[in-house]
């Protein structure tokens, strides 16, 4: 068989349009329309807060916002975020670097243990620390508990990125005379930008929306104050004014994340196989590194597990009532699966636009979802209650409405993971598949969708974890008689029945542990391991 080398190359009829630009797998306009509809739906809670603010009146709203109490809550929230986010970044990056880039003994075991604290809900962590130190309370306690609860949100994506990072860039830096530390700060750390900004954003959103962990240690934030307003005084105007301030903070956080993310690409394109990174010897730092990781995992995972088991032993066999905990376990598992699947599907159009068609339009759509997710679950729930009763009465207190609330609350968890997965699925591979004759949709499914599937699974696992531990929205929106592990735990712990709450805490940890491990494994698949 011979080939006429003088003949011009044939151009694939599947590459659309003009020049060498391939056709998108489906119309960008169709994806944009879906993303716009999702964004409009996600703005329902924000619209509710805005409507209630206008209905309150300008003079009343200003008076409620400028109260001394708001200044106190503002200071607490700012100090909490200013301390917790850097600590989570420091612990997450340090743990990831030790596990993935050094000759740490037992690094495979440590890789799993550092992700394990994510299986412990923040309010269970707080419950354990209060059991250990009953006088615990205030800002320092809030920083301690939130840091130990949320640093895995930075560690997992940072470890995945480090394990995939092409060592050639570090070798080039070494050839230019940069030492190990200078190379890390000037070459490696910038490559972690997407992982770190995404992780910091998730930590910040958790801090803005967390209720149970801070309420248990009597540390007041905007979220705990809003809950108090709605539960004790039923003062909707005051609560909505606090929610409006909270939304403003979320906007500032999102703008900072978008600006720091940048537009650089992090996918590797080129011939050859990427080399495996060389692990740096720790020498005299081996023992300090081991002690650091032992202390971190003991405080973040060992202590909560110890006190949960201690209360179970105190309660004895009487606290294990199958007629109570089995229905709660089944309901939690069912809602977790349904919500995780729905959230991942809904997040895909947003993530696709953000990575493949970046610009003000896609960033604006992302912003709308992050704003909603930063709002406390009780505000989102009350918005859904009001809208459903007035517009769709048949939806009130249905499973569908609760799942919709879960989607809006936890969409960024799936979106951040999908965005990172799509960013490392080069569009050039899609173009190559189309140039070889594959239809655009088939090329997208067999290349891009396949490469981003691990990130999608990781995002779904994160959403499942959040739903299994969600409290306030579930209390307000679930059908009558619905009991989940989180609501039953909170009911008993609020009554100071710590022994009765312990089985639910243990079941939440056991239910979350496989999802945490799945998240860890999927992050490795994203990294090509």
C-alpha positions in Angstrom: 0.0 0.0 0.0 1.4 3.4 -1.0 0.6 6.9 0.0 0.8 9.9 -2.3 2.9 12.3 -0.2 2.4 15.1 -2.7 -1.4 15.1 -2.2 -2.7 17.7 0.3 -3.9 16.2 3.6 -7.6 15.5 3.9 -9.4 17.6 6.4 -11.9 15.8 8.6 -15.5 16.8 7.9 -16.3 16.5 11.6 -14.3 19.5 12.5 -16.7 22.3 12.4 -16.7 25.5 11.2 -13.8 27.4 9.9 -10.1 27.0 10.2 -9.0 24.2 12.5 -11.5 24.9 15.3 -13.4 21.7 16.2 -17.1 21.7 16.8 -18.1 21.7 20.5 -19.8 18.4 21.6 -23.1 20.2 21.9 -23.9 23.8 21.1 -22.3 26.3 23.5 -25.6 28.1 23.4 -27.4 25.1 24.8 -24.8 24.7 27.6 -25.1 28.4 28.3 -28.9 28.2 28.4 -28.7 25.3 30.9 -26.2 27.2 33.0 -28.3 30.4 33.0 -31.4 28.4 34.1 -29.4 26.8 36.9 -28.0 30.2 38.0 -31.5 31.7 38.0 -32.8 28.9 40.2 -29.8 29.3 42.5 -30.7 32.9 43.0 -34.1 32.1 44.6 -32.7 32.4 48.2 -30.8 35.6 47.4 -34.0 37.0 45.8 -35.9 36.0 49.0 -33.3 37.9 51.2 -33.5 40.9 48.8 -37.3 41.0 48.8 -37.5 40.8 52.6 -34.8 43.5 52.9 -36.9 45.9 50.7 -40.0 44.9 52.6 -38.3 45.8 55.8 -37.8 49.4 54.7 -34.6 51.4 54.4 -34.6 53.1 57.8 -35.3 49.9 59.6 -32.7 47.9 57.6 -30.0 50.5 58.3 -30.8 50.5 62.0 -30.7 46.7 62.2 -27.3 46.5 60.3 -25.6 49.2 62.3 -26.4 47.7 65.7 -23.4 47.0 68.0 -24.3 43.4 67.9 -23.6 43.3 64.2 -20.2 44.8 64.8 -19.4 42.0 67.3 -20.5 39.3 64.9 -18.5 41.0 62.1 -15.3 40.9 64.2 -15.8 37.3 65.2 -16.4 36.2 61.6 -13.4 38.2 60.2 -11.0 36.9 62.9 -12.3 33.3 62.4 -11.7 33.4 58.7 -8.4 35.3 58.9 -6.9 32.7 61.2 -8.6 29.5 59.9 -8.1 29.8 56.2 -4.3 30.3 56.3 -4.0 27.5 58.9 -5.9 25.1 56.7 -3.7 26.1 53.7 -0.5 25.6 55.8 -1.6 22.2 57.1 -3.0 21.0 53.8 0.0 21.9 51.7 2.5 20.7 54.4 0.7 17.3 54.6 0.4 17.0 50.9 4.1 17.8 50.3 5.3 15.3 53.0 3.1 12.5 51.6 3.7 13.1 47.9 7.2 14.6 47.6 9.4 13.2 50.4 10.7 9.9 51.5 8.3 9.9 54.4 8.0 6.4 56.1 4.6 5.0 55.8 3.5 7.7 53.3 0.7 5.6 51.8 -0.8 5.2 55.3 -0.4 8.9 56.1 -2.0 9.8 52.8 -5.3 8.1 53.9 -5.1 9.3 57.5 -4.8 12.9 56.6 -8.0 12.7 54.6 -9.8 10.8 57.4 -10.9 13.9 59.5 -13.2 14.8 56.6 -15.4 11.9 57.7 -16.0 13.6 61.1 -18.8 16.2 60.9 -17.7 19.6 62.4 -20.4 19.5 65.0 -19.4 16.0 66.0 -15.8 17.3 66.3 -17.2 20.1 68.5 -19.2 17.6 70.6 -16.0 15.6 71.2 -13.9 18.6 72.2 -16.7 19.8 74.6 -16.7 16.3 76.1 -12.9 16.6 76.6 -12.9 20.2 77.8 -16.4 21.2 79.0 -15.3 24.9 79.5 -14.3 25.2 75.8 -15.7 28.2 74.0 -14.8 31.5 72.2 -12.7 32.4 69.2 -9.7 30.2 69.9 -11.9 27.1 70.2 -13.7 28.0 67.0 -10.4 28.3 65.1 -9.2 25.0 66.6 -12.3 23.0 65.7 -12.8 24.5 62.3 -9.1 24.1 61.3 -9.1 20.4 62.4 -12.4 19.8 60.6 -11.6 21.6 57.3 -7.9 21.3 56.5 -8.5 18.1 54.4 -10.5 20.3 51.9 -7.1 21.8 51.0 -5.0 18.6 51.6 -6.8 16.4 49.1 -6.7 18.6 46.0 -3.1 19.7 46.9 -1.9 16.1 47.2 -3.6 15.1 43.9 -2.0 18.0 42.1 1.5 17.4 43.5 1.4 13.8 42.6 0.6 14.7 39.0 2.9 17.7 38.7 5.5 17.2 36.0 8.9 17.0 37.7 10.6 18.4 34.6 9.7 21.9 35.7 11.5 21.3 39.0 14.5 19.8 37.1 14.7 22.9 35.0 14.6 25.1 38.1 17.4 23.0 39.6 19.4 23.4 36.4 19.1 27.2 36.8 20.6 27.0 40.2 17.5 27.1 42.4 17.7 25.1 45.6 14.9 22.8 46.9 13.1 25.5 49.0 13.4 28.2 46.4 12.2 25.8 43.8 9.2 24.9 45.9 8.1 28.5 46.5 8.9 29.8 43.0 7.9 26.8 40.8 5.9 24.2 42.7 3.6 26.4 44.7 2.3 28.4 41.8 1.3 25.1 40.1 -1.0 24.5 43.1 -3.0 27.7 42.5 -6.2 26.0 41.4 -6.1 23.5 44.2 -5.3 26.1 46.8 -7.8 28.7 45.7 -10.5 26.1 45.4 -9.7 24.6 48.8 -9.6 28.0 50.5 -12.9 28.9 48.9 -14.5 25.8 50.3 -13.1 26.4 53.7 -14.3 30.0 53.7 -17.8 29.0 52.6 -17.9 26.4 55.4 -16.9 29.0 57.9 -19.6 31.4 56.7 -22.4 28.7 56.8 -21.4 26.5 59.8 -23.9 26.5 62.6 -23.7 23.3 64.8 -20.0 23.4 65.6 -20.0 27.0 66.8 -23.3 26.8 68.6 -22.0 23.9 70.7 -19.0 25.9 71.9 -21.1 29.1 72.4 -19.1 31.1 69.8 -21.3 33.6 68.0 -21.1 34.1 64.2 -23.5 35.5 61.7 -25.0 32.0 61.1 -25.5 31.2 64.8 -27.1 34.7 65.3 -29.4 34.2 62.4 -30.5 30.8 63.7 -31.2 32.4 67.1 -33.3 35.2 65.6 -35.4 32.7 63.7 -35.8 30.1 66.4 -36.2 32.2 69.6 -37.6 35.6 68.6 -38.9 34.8 65.1 -37.5 38.2 64.1 -37.4 37.7 60.4 -36.3 41.3 59.7 -33.2 41.1 61.9 -32.3 37.7 60.6 -32.5 38.8 57.0 -30.3 41.8 57.7 -27.7 39.6 59.1 -28.0 37.3 56.1 -27.5 40.2 53.8 -24.2 41.0 55.5 -23.2 37.4 55.2 -23.9 37.4 51.5 -21.8 40.5 51.1 -18.8 38.7 52.7 -19.3 35.8 50.4 -19.1 38.2 47.4 -15.8 39.5 48.7 -14.5 36.0 49.1 -15.6 34.9 45.6 -14.0 37.9 44.0 -10.8 37.3 45.7 -10.8 33.6 44.6 -11.6 34.5 41.0 -8.8 37.1 40.8 -6.2 34.8 42.4 -7.2 31.8 40.2 -5.7 33.4 37.1 -6.0 32.2 33.6 -3.0 29.9 33.3 -3.3 26.4 32.0 -2.0 23.4 34.0 -2.4 20.5 31.6 0.6 18.9 30.2 0.8 18.6 26.4 3.7 17.0 24.6 5.3 13.8 23.5 6.7 11.2 25.8 5.7 9.9 29.2 5.8 12.1 32.2 8.5 11.1 34.7 7.7 10.2 38.3 8.8 12.8 40.7 11.8 12.1 42.9 11.1 12.0 46.6 13.4 14.2 48.7 15.1 12.5 51.7 14.1 13.9 55.1 17.2 12.8 57.0 17.1 14.4 60.4 13.6 15.7 59.8 12.0 12.2 59.5 11.2 12.1 63.3 9.8 15.6 63.5 7.7 15.0 60.4 6.3 11.8 61.9 5.5 13.5 65.2 3.8 16.4 63.4 1.5 14.0 61.4 0.8 11.9 64.5 -0.3 15.0 66.5 -2.4 16.3 63.6 -4.3 13.1 63.0 -4.7 12.4 66.7 -6.3 15.8 67.3 -8.4 15.9 64.1 -9.6 12.2 64.0 -8.4 10.3 67.0 -9.9 12.5 69.7 -13.4 12.7 68.2 -13.5 8.9 67.6 -12.2 8.3 71.2 -14.9 10.4 72.9 -17.7 9.0 70.7 -16.7 5.5 71.6 -16.4 6.6 75.3 -20.0 7.9 75.4 -21.2 4.7 73.7 -19.6 2.6 76.4 -21.1 4.9 79.0 -24.6 4.5 77.5 -24.3 0.7 77.1 -26.7 -1.5 75.1 -29.7 0.6 76.0 -28.8 3.4 73.6 -28.8 1.1 70.6 -32.5 1.1 69.6 -32.8 -0.3 66.1 -36.3 1.2 65.6 -34.7 4.7 65.9 -31.3 4.6 64.3 -32.0 2.2 61.3 -34.7 4.5 59.7 -32.4 7.5 60.3 -29.5 5.7 58.7 -31.5 4.6 55.6 -33.0 8.1 55.1 -29.6 9.7 55.4 -28.1 7.3 52.8 -31.0 7.7 50.4 -30.9 11.5 50.5 -27.1 11.5 50.2 -27.1 9.4 47.0 -29.9 11.4 45.4 -28.5 14.7 46.3 -24.9 13.8 45.2 -26.1 12.6 41.8 -28.3 15.6 41.2 -25.7 18.1 42.3 -23.0 16.6 40.0 -25.2 16.6 37.0 -26.3 20.2 37.6 -22.7 21.4 38.2 -21.4 20.1 34.8 -22.6 22.9 32.5 -21.1 25.5 34.9 -17.8 23.7 35.1 -17.6 23.2 31.3 -18.2 26.9 30.6 -15.7 28.0 33.3 -12.9 25.9 31.8 -13.5 25.8 28.1 -15.1 29.2 27.7 -13.7 31.4 30.5 -14.8 35.0 30.7 -17.1 37.3 32.5 -20.2 35.3 31.6 -19.0 32.0 33.0 -17.5 33.7 36.1 -20.8 35.5 36.7 -22.7 32.3 36.6 -20.3 30.6 39.0 -20.6 33.6 41.3 -24.4 33.2 41.6 -24.0 29.6 42.8 -21.3 30.4 45.3 -23.3 33.2 46.8 -26.2 30.9 47.5 -24.0 28.1 48.9 -22.5 30.6 51.4 -25.8 31.4 52.9 -26.8 29.4 56.0 -29.0 26.4 55.5 -31.8 28.0 57.5 -31.9 31.0 55.1 -32.0 28.8 52.0 -34.7 26.6 53.7 -36.8 29.5 54.6 -36.6 30.9 51.1 -37.8 27.5 49.7 -40.6 27.4 52.3 -41.8 30.9 51.4 -41.6 30.3 47.6 -43.1 26.8 47.6 -46.1 27.8 49.8 -46.8 30.9 47.7 -46.1 29.5 44.2 -46.1 25.7 44.3 -47.9 24.6 47.4 -47.7 20.9 46.4 -43.9 21.0 46.7 -43.9 22.1 50.3 -42.2 19.5 52.7 -41.5 17.1 49.9 -38.3 15.0 49.2 -37.8 16.8 45.9 -37.8 20.2 47.5 -35.2 19.0 50.1 -33.0 17.6 47.4 -33.2 20.9 45.5 -32.0 22.7 48.6 -29.1 20.3 48.9 -28.1 21.0 45.3 -28.0 24.8 45.9 -26.2 24.5 49.2 -23.5 22.1 48.0 -23.0 22.9 44.3 -19.6 24.4 44.8 -18.2 21.1 46.2 -19.0 19.4 42.9 -18.1 22.5 40.8 -14.6 22.9 42.2 -13.8 19.3 41.6 -15.3 19.2 38.1 -13.5 22.4 37.2 -10.1 21.0 38.2 -10.8 17.7 36.3 -11.8 19.5 33.1 -8.8 21.8 33.4 -6.5 18.8 33.3 -8.4 17.2 30.4 -6.8 19.1 27.5 -9.2 20.2 24.8 -6.5 19.3 22.3 -7.3 15.6 22.9 -10.9 16.4 22.0 -9.7 18.1 18.8 -7.5 15.1 17.9 -10.4 12.7 18.3 -12.6 14.9 16.0 -9.8 15.2 13.5 -9.7 11.3 13.4 -13.4 11.3 12.4 -15.2 11.0 15.7 -18.4 13.0 16.0 -18.1 15.9 18.5 -20.4 14.4 21.1 -18.8 10.9 20.9 -15.3 12.5 21.1 -16.4 14.5 24.2 -17.8 11.4 25.9 -14.9 9.1 25.2 -12.2 11.7 25.9 -13.1 14.6 28.1 -15.9 13.0 30.0 -13.8 9.9 30.7 -10.9 12.0 31.9 -13.0 14.1 34.1 -15.0 11.2 35.6 -12.7 10.8 38.6 -13.1 14.4 39.5 -16.9 14.1 39.1 -16.8 11.1 41.5 -14.7 13.0 43.9 -17.1 15.9 43.8 -20.1 13.6 44.3 -18.4 12.1 47.4 -17.9 15.6 48.8 -21.6 16.4 48.3 -22.6 13.1 49.9 -20.5 13.9 52.9 -22.2 17.3 53.2 -25.7 16.0 52.9 -25.1 13.2 55.4 -24.0 15.9 57.9 -26.5 18.7 57.0 -28.7 19.9 59.8 -30.7 23.2 59.5 -32.2 22.8 56.0 -33.2 19.2 56.7 -35.0 20.3 59.9 -37.2 22.8 58.0 -37.7 21.2 54.6 -37.9 17.4 55.2 -41.3 15.7 55.1 -43.1 15.3 58.4 -41.7 12.4 60.4 -38.3 12.4 58.5 -35.3 11.6 60.7 -31.7 11.7 59.6 -28.6 10.9 61.6 -27.7 14.6 61.9 -31.1 15.7 63.1 -31.4 12.9 65.6 -27.8 13.6 66.9 -28.6 17.3 67.3 -31.9 16.6 69.1 -30.2 14.4 71.7 -27.0 16.5 72.1 -29.1 19.6 72.6 -30.8 17.9 75.5 -27.3 17.1 76.9 -27.9 13.4 76.3 -24.4 12.9 75.0 -24.6 9.1 75.5 -27.8 9.0 73.4 -26.3 11.1 70.7 -23.1 9.0 70.4 -24.6 6.2 68.2 -25.7 8.7 65.6 -22.3 10.4 65.7 -20.6 7.0 65.2 -23.0 6.1 62.3 -22.3 9.4 60.6 -18.6 8.7 60.8 -19.0 5.2 59.5 -21.2 6.4 56.7 -18.9 9.2 55.8 -15.7 7.1 55.9 -16.2 5.2 52.7 -17.1 8.4 50.9 -14.0 10.0 52.2 -11.9 7.1 51.0 -13.6 7.2 47.6 -12.8 10.9 47.4 -9.2 10.2 48.2 -9.0 7.4 45.6 -10.7 9.5 43.0 -8.3 12.3 43.6 -5.5 9.8 42.9 -7.1 8.8 39.6 -7.3 12.4 38.6 -3.6 12.5 39.2 -3.1 9.5 36.9 -2.1 7.1 39.7 
